Amino acid sequence: MNQESKSHDILKEVISWGSDILIAIVIALFIRQFVLAHTVIPTGSMIPTIKIDDHVIVNKLSYYFTNPERGDIIVFHDKIDLIKRVIALPGEEIDLRDGKVLINGVPLEEDYLNEPMDTSILGTIDFPYIVPEDSFFVMGDNRNVSQDSRFTGPVSKDQIFAKAGLRIWPLNSFGFLK
């Protein structure tokens, strides 16, 4: 085998590797932009479910074809990306009384809270409140410190871009979020 043939084979191999790497990068960017993303939780508003500095994988495809459901942990954009739990759906009446959330007059079972909610923290919303169409009332699981729909109003469907799904760090807390 002569020198020119070796150079040609090396060039073919480099081009083959380069095209494979380029395809992998394009696929990874597509997945990151449209399917899954990684986020680090910056605040304690979702404690005890999600803690500060937890690493979470979010599913960006979840709400292309369906709407969020009560209890879903969603990621939405409101100046910055935020993560909260869906509490009330479009058209529902939400009220806060005696440390409880009432949906259409029925107390909401919330086993994910670690302390009773201080219902004297009302924010800017007057209760009872009817959630507008195409909007969702969201609250943090750490109700007594969360800046949520009580202060900022409901989240519109077009602000929601992902559903939180899997905690990947710390490893001792690895698992699906509920």
Buried (B, 14 or more C-beta within 10 A) or exposed (E): EEEEEEEEEEEEEEEEEEEEEEEEEEEEEEEEEEEBBEBEBEBBBBBEBBBEEBBBBBBBEBBEEEBBEBEBBBBBEBEEBBBBBBBBBBEBBBBBEEBBBBBEEEEEEBEBBEEEBEBEEEBEBEBEBBBEEEBBBBBBBBBEEBBBBBEBBBBBBEBBBBBBBBBBEEEEEEEEBE
